[in-house]
Amino acid sequence: ERQKAPFKDLFDFLQRTRAGEKEARHLIKVGALNALLPNEPKLLLMNEIYFKNKKRATLSAFLSADVELPSYNRFQKISNELELLDFAVTDHPLTLYEDQIAQIKPVSSLELEQHKNRRVTFVGWLVTMRRVETKNKTMMKFITLEDREGLVEAVLFDKAYKKYGHLFKGYGPYVVKGRVQSRLPGEANLIVDEVQVLQLEKEKLETESLALAERAENRRNFLFFGIDSSALFCVIMLYLHETKNNLSRNSQNFAEIFFIFFN
């Protein structure tokens, strides 16, 4: 469809591709439609208005025209990518926890071998894990963790497994403490004796867009639900009055919206 002509805006994309509301919302949240408008919150609002108003592009464009929202910060972008793609494109997922990690001061995967036979702290994103039953009928768990520099292989033997094995239910990240074991040059792993799951600080995901959205909630509800003919007429007239210097430019839009709504 795009080969026929470039998409003009979000509404043109929705009309020509016939994408559903949920499908479009997911594309917007991962930044796939930023070429149309590099502002995900504004695109999400436009998408919602479009489908709440029975896919009327002209009316939707009018209702969303004066709404200004800040773009997502990098933490929000990473969070959306992890939620919908299961991996991050904008940056490494540990970026979400960089302040907490800085306070912990862990060793990196590149430094691990230098700490042979020492107890260290490492913070990593879970890549794989495998549970194994030993000959003695005890359980152990092998895990692979990733930081920005590389991978670390770690193992939880029976005692640590019983105490911390249940914590590995997602990607983490995990703060693991234990002794570094290195038998061959260039190879090191971690014998884990303590595990902690880092919790995301939600403040990182907040921008001015959330505050603006809260202040605009009543206005949005008015735009999405229960608009009657007289109310919409008043909104249109008020809009034209506020932009009277550009009345000739807006007159065509006014006529189109008036025709769509009242027919």
Buried (B, 14 or more C-beta within 10 A) or exposed (E): EEEEEEBEBBBBBBBBBEBEBEEBBBBBBBBEBBEBBEBBBBBBBBBBBBBBBEBBBBBBBBBBEEBEBBBBBBBBBBBBBBEBEEEBEBBEBBBBBEEBBEEEEBBBBEBBBEBEEEEBBBBBBBBEBEEEEEEEEEBBBBBBBBBBEEEBBBBBBBEBBEEBBEEBEEBBBBBBBBBBBBEEEEEBBBBBBBBBEBEEEEEBBEBEBBEBBEEBEEEBEBBBEEBEEEEBBEBBEEBBEEEEEEEEEBEEBBEBBBEBBEE
